[in-house]
Amino acid sequence: MNKLIYIITLFSILVLLSSCSKYLEVNPDNRVRLETVEDYKAVINGAYPQAYHHFTELYTDNVRYYDYPDYNQANITSWLFPIYLWSDSYVSTAISPNSAWRKYYNDIYESNIVLEGIDKATGDDALRESIKGEAYMIRAYCHFMLVNIFAKHYIPATADTDLGIPYAMEYEKKPGQHYERPSVQYVYDRVEEDALKALEMIDESFITVPKFHWSKASIHAFLSRFYLFKEDWERSLYHSEEVFKINGNIRDFIADYDTYFTKDHGQFANQYFDSKQGSVLLVNYSVSWNIYNRGSLYANEFINQFHANDLRGKIYSRWNVSTPNYMARKFRVDEHPSGDPHADVGLFVVEEVMYNAAEASVRKHNPNFQYAIDKLNAILKQRWRPFVALDVSNYMDKDALISKILDEKNKELCYEGYRWFDIKRHEITVRHWDGRRYIELLPDDKRRLVQIPFEELEANPMMKPNPR
């Protein structure tokens, strides 16, 4: 890619490896050498993507703008507000589309460094293959997220002609290379190839920090999402069931609420995505806009959607006692040396896979409504007090049941950055208050395709912008 996409230097690779047990050797003219399998392992450890997609939550129906002049911080509002209004003109920060584009491609760049060089490195061959599997999976995941943010959602009838995003199969040897946009279908085909390779290659016995690395369970979870988005319902169901064979844990939300939230909001947030949580499949330490407690976008309306019995609706609290600025206590407040607040964010959890399975079971050729209701009830049993089971007889209409699944999915995963993709897939209208009036984002609005960053368009004459 051009210099915007791949802002990485040999020096940065050296910095990346500085915390590892073995530093890279440097020859007399200061070129960094990757010589052993362990060297490449260190590179891939630093290539794992964070929740760069998190900014998409600002596009959704989960937040509303409130002008609290005595509380809101003007700078933070200036960062978030343009994104909230689906504007192409936003401030480039760590939580912007521009940042997501650059960082996903940066991780792809590092994964390609590994894939192109590790076969020449000395070291254990079994570890070599597992590291290659991680690199393939990182490359697949990053491209998948990019295509679903910056291109149309997958539509079987038009995927061959809809513009996707460049799929980088090798790292850039010369700065300033130009790339065209292949089709969405092309991107999905390459993602599928890479992910299926990774599933066969990764050996979990080499993973020393579980849940911060790809595993069989988290790859199956990815494929559950991938095939759901691709509308291949049977394969989505297959990979969902493969996850459940390995890990069928559902978060005991009631126990967490009683143990932590009623005593200490901060402690509840600290453990929400802890790797010890049984339902967490893949997690990473990420910059999180949700921690910007003075950013003017709050959950004041969204919390009213929760039933009184649903404890998920009770984890919203005010950051300021005199201002009704409700936010979900899912993310710990952790200041990073960069100045941006960070928190652990779940990239895949068992609950999402259950909602994927429920939707796929309803939309497949021979729908199974009872299966979908059973999956919803399995989660609700750990969310409602007292628990009132859903009865399939009340959801015999396919559209009504899909709507219920999406509603429950949003209540469970809200503010984690996944609602936007369902809004695109299901063509859901979003209304946002701009301080004076409501503005609607209709299903045919071109702004549903996030614009390719202007810096990229300027540097790469072959890159077509999204229509406006």
Buried (B, 14 or more C-beta within 10 A) or exposed (E): BBBBBBBBEBEBBBEBBEEBEEEBEEEEEEEBEBBBBBBBBBBBBBBBBBBBBBBBBBBBBBBBBBEBEEBBBEEBBBBBBBBBBBEBEBBBBBBBBBBBBBBBBBBBBBBBBBBBBBEEBEBEEEBBBBBBBBBBBBBBBBBBBBBBBBBBBBBEEEBEEBBBBBBBEEBBEEEEBEBEBBBBBBBBBBBBEBBBBBBEBBBEEBBEEBBBBBBBBBBBBBBBBBBBBBBBBEBBBBBBBBBBEBBBBBBBBBEBBEBBBEEEBEBBBBBBBEEEBEBBBBBBBBBBBBBBBBBBBBBBBBBEBBEEEBBBBBBBBBBEEEBEBBBBBBBBBBEEEEEBBBBBBBBBBBBBBBBBBBBBBBBBEEBBBEBBBBBBBBBBBBBBBEEEEBEBEEBEEEEEBBBBBBEBBBBBBBBBBBBBBBBBBEEBEBEBBEEEEEEEBEEEEEBBBBBBBBBBBEBBEEBEBBEE
